[in-house]
């Protein structure tokens, strides 16, 4: 156990020294495994993991979902989602911020990335909210918070990685994220209402759209609905009826989604040869970075398992006879603390190999735990000092101080805490849909 704890501390120290998390976990994992076994065994283990990861068919779902999100972005669907949301909500006080939250939820459903959602919607929504006199605090906060929905509402790259790490059904993880994602949207709308209640000038009401304008806006989002139905419907067997008899695996659903997004972008004449190659290049770079972190995490996971850290922690929990709910609270507090210094994927890959055996050993459902981990990760995306969505937004909207954005997101991460408590006390909110599959 001591060797595992020292290895964990070594990874933290290297990350603090600005060593990339992939190399930090891989280096510590190889050295630790070598100490526990031998030099040849350590080199063999690392080489095998690199080869197996690069040849793993299941991992092809990652670049395909990333490519789908990039094609969706190129097709300009984010603007249409925002226009449709604005048509129905823009006339309310704080309505543009609410429309931003709803549009972020829709864009998250087809991009799977929180950072992409925040970066894209900042370019779409920020100019409009400024035009109608919204405060920078509310405008940036609604975009940063809405962007966190990208890692929960399916398809989610984070849930894919969790499923691969823990050998949990990706399809069930996706459907488990639907209700918590919708609860998140509703609570974010409450946070907007609270903000404009405290400061009515922060989000003045806009003009009311006519019925014709609402209908026109809805017509523009058919592509989003079609793409979401194609991916999620195929994944859950909606097309598995005569004469189609089609049922997609997660990888096949991702492939259909990427092709569908590509055809939509082509039909709208939003793609050229250069933009297509740009999307492919960004997909390759993002995938390479994710795979590097994933390989480093698996190397480190092998080390902590050989060192006996998960088993020792489980025995420690048993020895002190702590109730399961208390153990779960301790784990979540550790996640919240780590979220202050780690970005979301690194935190997930570093901790899941350690905590997953403990949580499942206590009898908790792995699908429920996966969603809980993602919700905690969402909170870390907008909390100081390392709220990654905040810094992505700061890079796009350079004239808004970081402190202003962090002040604005306070009501949003507070309602996230409320959502987390709801999911902890009522696991059926997570497990109802997966149990129906």
C-alpha positions, -999 to +999 in steps of 0.1 A: +000+000+000+028+024+009+044+020-026+011+029-042+005+060-021+041+071-029+034+066-066+002+086-064+021+114-046+049+112-072+024+117-100+009+147-082+044+162-077+053+157-114+020+173-125+027+203-102+060+206-120+040+209-153+050+175-166+022+163-189-001+139-171+004+111-196+041+111-191+038+115-154+015+085-150+035+064-175+069+072-159+058+066-123+039+035-134+069+020-152+093+027-123+069+015-097+062-017-116+099-023-121+105-020-084+076-044-076+086-069-103+116-065-126+130-043-153+121-067-181+086-071-168+081-034-166+093-028-202+072-057-215+041-045-197+044-009-211+051-022-247+022-046-246-002-018-234+009+005-262+004-021-288-029-034-274-043+002-271-034+012-306-050-020-320-081-020-298-112-019-320-133-007-291-113+025-288-121+035-324-153+049-309-133+078-295-120+094-327-153+088-345-173+107-319-147+135-319-149+137-357-187+138-355-185+168-332-160+186-354-182+181-385-212+193-366-193+224-356-182+230-392-219+227-403-229+256-381-255+237-362-246+255-330-260+287-343-293+271-353-296+255-319-290+289-302-315+306-325-342+280-318-337+283-280-337+321-282-370+321-301-387+304-272-368+318-242-353+351-253-383+372-242-378+362-205-356+381-181-323+362-184-338+344-214-307+347-236-287+330-208-314+303-206-313+299-243-275+294-241-279+267-215-305+248-236-284+252-268-253+240-249-273+209-239-284+203-275-249+208-289-235+186-261-258+158-273-239+156-306-204+168-298-196+149-266-170+174-255-173+201-228-144+221-241-158+221-276-192+231-264-179+260-243-156+273-271-182+270-298-211+286-279-190+314-267-185+326-303-223+322-309-240+334-278-216+360-263-221+387-290-259+384-288-260+387-250-237+417-251-259+433-278-290+430-255-271+444-225-264+413-205-237+415-179-204+398-187-207+379-154-239+362-164-231+358-201-197+340-195-211+320-166-240+306-186-216+295-214-190+280-190-216+261-170-236+250-201-204+237-216-200+212-188-231+193-201-209+180-230-193+152-208-226+139-195-253+141-222-247+112-246-226+106-266-199+115-241-162+108-246-156+108-209-182+081-204-166+061-232-132+063-215-148+053-181-166+023-198-133+011-214-114+015-181-140-004-161-153-028-188-188-013-182-215-012-210-210+021-229-246+019-242-260+017-206-236+045-195-249+067-223-286+062-215-278+066-177-266+101-184-298+114-200-319+121-168-290+136-148-282+157-179-318+170-181-318+177-144-286+197-149-302+218-176-332+226-154-311+235-124-289+257-145-320+276-156-329+280-119-294+294-114-300+320-142-334+330-126-316+334-092-290+356-108-314+379-125-336+380-094-306+393-074-296+417-102-324+424-127-300+445-149-278+414-154-302+399-180-329+422-194-357+407-213-355+406-251-382+409-278-408+382-280-406+360-311-437+355-333-453+321-339-439+321-375-404+329-362-406+300-336-417+276-363-389+288-386-364+283-359-376+248-352-373+238-388-336+247-387-328+221-360-340+191-379-305+180-385-297+179-348-327+158-340-320+135-370-284+130-360-292+124-323-319+099-333-296+081-357-268+076-331-288+070-299-317+053-316-294+029-334-275+022-302-306+012-283-322-009-310-349+015-323-342+003-358-340-034-348-374-041-363-384-057-396-375-051-424-345-030-411-333-053-383-305-029-375-287-026-342-255-006-337-226-013-314-211+019-298-184+019-325-209+015-353-231+042-338-201+066-337-193+057-373-229+064-384-229+097-364-196+108-380-209+100-415-242+116-408-225+148-396-203+148-427-233+145-450-252+172-432-222+196-435-218+187-472-256+192-478-253+227-463-222+235-483-202+242-452-173+219-460-144+224-484-114+202-489-093+224-466-119+224-438-124+186-441-087+181-437-086+205-408-113+185-391-094+152-397-062+168-384-078+181-353-094+146-347-060+129-351-043+154-327-070+151-301-072+113-303-034+110-300-035+131-269-063+111-254-046+078-262-013+090-247-031+098-214-051+065-216-019+045-220-002+063-192-032+057-170-032+019-177+005+017-169-001+035-136-031+013-129-011-019-134+015-005-109-011+004-082-027-030-086+006-048-082+014-026-052-019-037-037-033-002-031-069-009-041-070-041-020-053-024+009-078+005+008-107-020+007-093-038+037-089-005+055-125+003+049-135-031+061-113-029+092-129+004+104-164-009+095-173+024+079-208+025+064-208+026+025-224+060+023-195+075+044-169+059+022-187+073-008-187+108+007-149+106+014-143+095-022-164+124-035-146+149-013-113+136-027-126+141-062-137+177-054-103+185-039-085+170-069-108+189-093-092+221-080-058+212-095-065+186-122-084+187-155-113+163-158-099+135-180-066+133-160-085+131-127-107+104-140-079+083-154-058+087-122-085+078-097-109+053-113-084+024-111-080+030-074-116+038-064-136+016-087-127-017-069-136-002-036-170+012-048-181-020-065-169-040-035-193-020-013-221-030-036-226+002-056-236-001-092-207+007-116-230+026-140-243+047-112-207+054-100-197+063-135-224+090-138-216+103-102-179+106-112-188+126-143-211+149-124-183+156-099-160+161-129-185+187-143-182+206-110-144+207-113-147+222-148-161+255-134-146+257-099-114+276-091-085+276-094-084+252-124-119+254-139-109+243-174-141+256-191-135+290-175-100+292-190-112+280-224-138+308-223-112+333-211-091+325-241-120+333-264-134+363-246-101+380-237-116+412-224-134+395-195-113+390-163-110+354-151-122+365-116-155+379-132-162+345-148-155+326-116-178+349-096-206+344-122-204+306-121-208+304-084-246+298-085-241+272-112-217+250-093-239+254-062-269+239-081-245+212-093-239+203-057-277+200-053-279+177-083-251+156-069-269+152-036-301+142-055-283+115-075-266+102-043-298+099-024-320+087-053-299+063-075-330+054-095-326+088-113-295+073-129-304+036-131-341+038-143-334+041-180-305+015-181-327-010-162-353-007-190-328-017-217 
